[in-house]
């Protein structure tokens, strides 16, 4: 760290700066500050001013500052912010307001006040929400295509060219600084740090007397920790970025933060992974920038934000929280322990607590209004309300699809490889199939295939080379099933094991009846098989568990046919979702293979 730069900067910003203020900024004693000031005077960087206790910046000092001028800033804003649901279902974390001002806008404004206007925001999740900042602040946006799969190592990798041969701030969009800690000039690379008393799980610094960071550890006691903005000098980036680029290519680093690279460089681990960089870690210079208490804030979750800005205790301007507040007749401050649940393929859900009970609120995902008839779903739940089959629904809106249900403490999803659990699941399926429960709508495979096919064609070509042939095979199966004329009963249609809840008392619940309707009951066996990725042997065992006997050839044909049709239908569903920007990996191919494989198995069975 070039302390002369800091002193020259202080004089430029305030010619009447005192040596006590210099000592506080540099975190050195008054005696050391006095010596550093004398050194700057001797080098002709500054000179005592005409007024008492003032200084004047000399041309040599201005030249030194120009060599250390900040060129711009990169703001990371690509992530989801799962600990801030349900707010972040609608708004990226950095666009949340604190005391009426969006966090990212506060930082941009502070950068502008410091003369820094070259600002790039790295976006990913809800990227379109940031577009207005281009016009309002003349920022640039950089899209990180890997935001949903990798961590900040990949983010910096995609933004690496913005740092090369430049002095750059690296900021997080969701930080909040009480005071403006940015400057037009910086004396060297640093990481902002706050002091944590007692035990902490934060990333902790070890550093020498001059403030150079020597080691980083996760967790410690009474430590200065990583907290807030970072500054990358040209020289730091020259050393650090080649190592980061090499780490990006190493399998297993996908979930690394960029700080993991720094940690391994300092610890010597980099020398083991990448011998060509064996000396870089020991030479890398990054200094601790110790900040006063209560200056930098990194809100870890919604509860922390609520404590800081009481607006969020009473009125979050979030549709889901406002709904929960209304349904339970409580202020939003009494909605606690909010956390994101695993997002489904169709919906987003979050867990919350009211008094001593936990509940789940489901929010329909984008585009689902085209795919699911919520009024029909509500009709199914209404029909099931007198039976112990599904979850206990507290609230259901047939227009919006919002649902609030009780959360079952200690429950777990069914294990497709557990024969005992699958037996209990199939017993529940038999129960509602034989219950006589009816609704007025059916699930029509032909109609749904036509529907999804048309949706896909609106966005582009269906990518399977043999699609027309396979579609013809599906029509053949549908024709045969129609001739069989099986009685229709209320069927779930989405009997994935994740929808079966195994309760601690031994009972089972089947949740999420979005696709349910009147259909051939064997369709639920088929869907369970393909969702569990069962092979033929496992499928035959599942049929026997459900029927409690050996199936007839017609029954086996029916299950196989619906496996083929289900695979075909859900592959179209996944293609449509991919057009909307949601990818499900190999799921599309697996489902399409079921369509082709089980059509062939139907053809291999004796005539029925």
N, C-alpha and C positions, 0 to 999 in steps of 0.2 A: 504494500500500500504506500503510495507516494503522499506523505503527509504534507509536503510543500504545496501540493495541488489543493488540498483541503484548506490550508491557511490562505492561499491566494483566493480561493473561492469565497471564503468567509469575508475577506477584505472587500472583494468585489460586491458581495451582496450587502455588506454593512461596514463601511469604512470605520465606524466607531466601535467595532467589535472589541470586546475586552479579552484579556488573556484568560480570565476565568471562563468565559464563553468558549474560547478556543480549547481550553482543557476539557470542558464538558463534551464538546463535539468530538474530540479525539479520544476521550476517555483516558486521559493521562493526568499526571499531577501538575500543579501550577508550575513547579520547577522545570518539568519537562516541556511544558508549553512555552515557557519563557525561553528555553534553549532553542526550541524549534523556530520561534519567531526571530530570534537573533540570527539563526542560520539563513532564514529567508532574506533578512536584511543584508547579510554579508554576501549573499549570492545575487543581490540586486533585483530580487523579485518584488519586494515591497520596501517602503520607506516610511518612517514616522511622518504623520501628517502635520499640517500647520497648526491644527487644533490639538490640544492635549488629549492623550489617550485615543488617538485615531491613527489610521494607516492609509497609505496611498499605494495602489497597485501600479507597478512600473511596467514598461513595455516587455521586459523579459518575463514578468509574471503573466502578462496577457498571452505571450507566446506559449508559455507552459500550459496555461489553461486550454488554449486552442488545440493543443496536442491531446488533451483529455476530454474533449467535448463529447457529450452524449449525442449519438446519431439518431436514436429512435427507441421504440419500445415494441415488444411483442406481448400480447395479452392472451393467455390460454383460456379458451371459453368453449371447449369442445365436448366436455363431459355431461353426463345426465344429472348428477346430483341426487342419488337415490335416497340420501338421508333427509332430503327436503320435500319428499312426496307428502301430500299430493300437489304442492305448489309447483314442483318442477314437471309435473305431467303437462302443464300448460305453459310454463315460463322457465327458460334456462336460469340456473342459479344466479349467474352474474347479473341478470336483469331484474332480480328481486330488489325491492326498495328497502332502504334503511333510512328512517327519518325523512321519508318522502323523496329520496333521491336514489336512483338505481346505482348499485355498487359499481358497475363497470363505468357508468357515466361519471361518477365521482372521481374515479382514477384518471379517466381521460381528461377531465377538467383540471385535475392537479398536474398532470403532465403538461398540458397547455400553459398553465401558469408558470411552469418552469422552462418554457421555451421549446418544448418537445412536441412536434406535430407529426412526425413520421411514425405512425402507429398502425400496426397490423394485428388484427384479431384472428386467432386460429379457431375456427368454428367446426362444429360437427352436428351434435344433437340440436334439433330445432334451429338449424342454421339460418333459416329465413327470418327468424325473429330479430337477428342482428343487422339486417340489411339497412334499416333506417339510419343506422349510425354512420353510414357512408355519406349521406347527405348532411346530417346534423353536425358531424365532426371531421369529415373528410378522411376518415380512416379507410384502411383496406381490409378485406376479408380474405383469409386463406383457409381452404377446406381441407380438413384431415380425413381422408377416406377410411381410416382405420380406427376412428374414435370409439366405436362400439366394441371393438375386439382387443385393442391394446391400450397400454397406459401411456404416461407422459414421455417415456423414452421415445416412443413412436411419434408423439406430437412434436417434440423438438427436432426429431429427424426430418420430418416433413417441412419444418420451418428453418432448417439449418442454414440455408443460403442467406437468410435475413441477418444472421449473426456474423457471417464471415467478413473479416477485415472491418468490423464496425464495433462501436461501443454501444451496447444495447441493454435496456432494462428488460427483464423477464418477469411478468406479473401474472397473477391469477385473477380472473374476472370477479371472483367471489370474495376478494379481500376488501376490507374497509379500513382506511387509515384516518385516524382522528385529525392528524396534522399532515400537511404536505411534506413528505420526506424525499421528494425528488429534486434534482438539481440539473443545471445545464452542463455541469462538469463533475466528473468523478475521478478519484485518485487511484482506483484499482478495483478488481472484481470483489464483490462481497455478497453475503447472504444475510438478510435481515434476521435478527434473533431477539427473542423475548426470554425473560428469566422465569423458570417454573420452580416454585418451591415444592419440596416433598417429592413423592413418587410421580413420575410422568411416563407415558407411553410414547411421547413425541420423539423425534429424531434429535439427538443431543450432540453438542459440539465439544471437542477438546481442542484447545488452541494455545499458542505460545504468548509470550509477553507482548509481542507486537500485534497480536490479534489474528495471526495466520492460522487457519483451520488445519489441524493435524489429523483429526480422526472424527468419524461420525458413527454413533451407535444408536440403536433403536431402544429407547427406554433408559431411564436413569433416575437419579435423585438430586434435587437442588442443582439444576443444570440450565445453561443457556441452550435454547432449542431453535431449530429451523422454524421460522414464523414470518411469513410475508414475502415481500418482493426480493428480487435478486438482480444483481448487475453483472453482466458479462462484458469484461473489457476485451479489446482486440486480442491481446496476448493470451488471455484465458481461453477464448474461443479457439485460437490457433492450436492450443494444446489439447483442449477438451473435445472439440467436435470430431476429429478423426477417430478418437477412441469411442465416442458415442456411435458413430457410423458403423464401426466394427461390431459393437455390441448389438446393434439393430439386426445384424445378420446372424447372430448366434441363436440357435434354437433354445427355447426355454426362457428367453428374456421378454416375451411378449407382454407380461404384466409388470415389468420393471418401471419404476419411476425413473426420471432422468437422474435423480439424486442417488439411485442405486449404483449408477456408473461412477459417480463421484466417490461414493463410499468405498467401492471396490478399488478404485485408483489409490485412495489414501491408505487402505488396509494392506495393499500388496496383492490382493486377489486378482487384479487385472494382469499382473505380471505372469500369473499362472495360466489364466485364460488366453491371454494374448501376449506372448513373449516379446513380440516386436514393439510393444509399448511398455516394456519393463521399467524404463527410467522415467516415463512421463508422470506417473502417479506421485513420485517423490518430489517432482519439480513443480507440480501444479500449485498455483497461488490463488487461493480464495480466502478472503478475510471475513471475520465475523463483524457484523454491523449491529452492535448491541443497542436496542431501542428502549426508550423509557416504558414503564408499565402503562397499560391502557392506551397505547398509541396504535398498535396493529391488532386487527381482529380477523381471525379465521373462524367463521361460524361452522361448527362441526355438524349441527343438526338444527331442526326447526325449533327445538326446545331452547337452545342457546339464543337463537334469533329472537324468540319471544321474550326472553329475559332482558335482552338488550333494547329492543324496540317494542314497547307494550302494545303498539297497534296490532301486532300479530296475535295478541292475547284475546282481542275483542273482535277485530274485523280484518280478515286476511285477504278479502276480495277474491277468495278461491271458491269456486262453485261447489266442490265436493265438501269442503269444511263447512261452508254455509248450510249445505243440505244436512249434514250430520247434526249440526247445531240445532236446526229446526226440528228434525225428526225426534231427537232426544230432549228437546226443550232445555238445552244447557248453553251457556256461553262457550265460545270457541276455546277459552282458556281451560275449560274442563275436559277438552279432548286431548288426551295425553298418550305417551308411548307410541307415537306414530312411526311406522316404519314400512318400507316398501316390501311387498311380497314378490315372489318370483313372477315376472310378467308372463302371462299366457300368450298363446298365438293370436288371440282375438282381443283380449281385454287387459286393462291395467288394474291392479288392486293394491290397497294398502290396509294394514292392520292398525287399529287404534283402541284406546281404552276409555270407557266412560265409567266413572266410579270404580267398581271392582270387577267389571266384565270387559272382555275383549270382543271386538266385532271386526268384520271385514267389509270394506266398501269397494264395490266393483265399478270401474269407470269404463264404458265401452271404448275400444280403440278406434283410431281413425278409419273411416270407410266402412265400419261394420254396419252402419244403417242400411247399406245396400245388400249386405249379406245375411242379416238376421232380422226376422220379424219379432220385435220385442213384445208386441201385443200377444202374439202366439206363445212366446216364452212365458209371459205372465199368466196366460190361460193354463199352461201346464203346471206352474207352481200353485195356482189356485186349486187346480184339480187334485194336487198331491198334498194339500195343506193339512188334511186330516190323517195322513199316514206318516209313520216314522221311516220314511224312505230317503228324503233329501234333507238338506240343511234347513235350520229354522230361519225363515226370511222375516226380517223386521220391516223392511220397506222395499217396494219394487215399483218403478215407474215404467209403465208400458210405452211411454212416448220417448223417453231419453235412454232407457236401458240401465239407469243407475239402480244398483241393488245393494242393500245392507243386510248382512246376515250375521248370526252368532258365530263366533270362533270357538272351535272345539279344542280345549286345552289338552295337550298330551296326545292328540291324534296324529296319525301318520298316513301317508299315501300307501296304497296297496303295492306289494312287491310282485311283479309278474312272474318271478321265479320261485315264489312260495306257493306250493300246492294248497296248503291250508288256507292261506289268505285268498287265493283265487276261488276256492270252494265257497268261502263266505261271501265273496263278491257275486258269484253266480247264483247263490241262494237268494240274494236280494234282487237280482235281475229276474229270476223266476217269479218272485213274489209280486212285483209290479206288473209283469206280463200277465199273470193269472188274476190280478185284482179286479179286472173289469173296468178300470178307470179309463175314461174316454175323453178326448178333446175333439174339436170340430175340424181340425186341419190334419193333413197327412204330410209325410215326407216322401216326395216323388223324385226318384233318382233321375228319371228322364228329364223332368223339368229343371232340376238342379244342374245337371250336366249341360243342358242347353244354356242355362243362365250364366254359369261360370265361363263357358266357352265364349259367349257373346261379350262378357266383360273383358276377357283376355284379348279378343280380337280388336277391341276398341283401342288397346294400347300397342298392339303389335302382333307379329306372327307367333303362334304357339311353337315352341322350339323343337319339339320332338320330330325327328325325321319320318317316323312311321305312324304319325298321329292318326291319319285318316284310316289306316288299316286297323289300328287298335280301337278307334271309335266304332268302326263297323262291328268289331267283335263284341263291344259292350252293348250295342243295339241288339245283337243276337242273344246275349244273355238276358237282357231286359224282356225280350219277346218270350223267351222260355219261361221266365219267372212269372210273367203275367198269365201264361197258360196254366201254370201250376195252381194259381188262384188261392194262395194261402190267406187265411184270416189275418186281418190287421189288428194289432193291439198297440197301446201306448209304448213307444220304444224311445230309448235315450239317444241313440245315434252317435254319441261321443263317449263311448265307454272305455276311454283311456284309463289306465290304472291310476293316474294322477287325480282323476275325478272320484275315486273311491277313497273315502276316509275311514280308516280303521280306528275306532274309538277305544279308549282304555277299558271300557266296560264290556268289550267283546262285540258290540254291535257295529254295523257298517252304515255309512251314509253315502249316497251318490249325489254329487253336486253338479252344477252348471248344465242346465237343461236347455241350452240355447237352440240346439238343432232338433229337439224332440218333437215327435208327432206320431200319428198312427202309421204303422208300417209292419212288415213281416217281423215277428219277434226274433228270428234267427239273425237279423241284421246286427243286433247288439253283440252277438257272439263274434260275428265277422269283424266288427269294428274293434272289439277288444283284442282280437288276434293280430290285426295289422298294426294297431297302435303299440302293441307289445313286441312288434317285430318277430312274431312267432313263425317257425317253419311248419311244414306240413304235419310232422309228428306232434309238435306242441299244440297245433290247432286241433287235431283230432282228439287229443286228450282234453282240450278245453270244451269241445262239443259234448263229450261224454260226461264231463263234470256238470255241465248245464242240464243235459237231458236226464242224467242219472241212469243212463243205459247206453247201449251201443246204437249209434245213429243208423238210420236207413240210408240207402244210396241217395234218395231224394233229399234228405236232410243234409247230407254231406255236400251234395251238389249246390243246394241253396246257400249254405255257408260259404263255399268256395266262390260262388257267383257274386255274392255280396262283397266278399273280400276284393275280388277283381274290380267291381264297380266302385267300391269305396276308395281303393287305391287310385283309380282313374279320376274320380271326382276330387279327391283331396290334392292330387297333383295339379289339377287345374286351379284349385283354390290357392295353392302355393305359388303358382306362376303369376296369378293376379296380384297376390300380395307382394311379389318381387317387383312387379311393375310399379307398385306404390312405394317401393324403397325398403321393404322388409324382407330380409333373406332368412331362410331356414336351413341353410347348408344342404346336406345330402337328402333331406326329407323328401324333396320333390322326386328325386330319382328312385328312392326306396318305394314310394307310393306307386310310381309308374311301373316299377318292376312287379309289384303285387298284381297290378292289372293284367299284365302279360302272362305272368307265371300261373296265376290261378284261373285264367281263361283256359290255358292249356290243360290244367288239371281237371277242369270241368269236362273238357273234350275227351279226357282219358277215362272218365267214369262210364260204366255201362249205361245204355239208354234207359231213360226213366219215363 
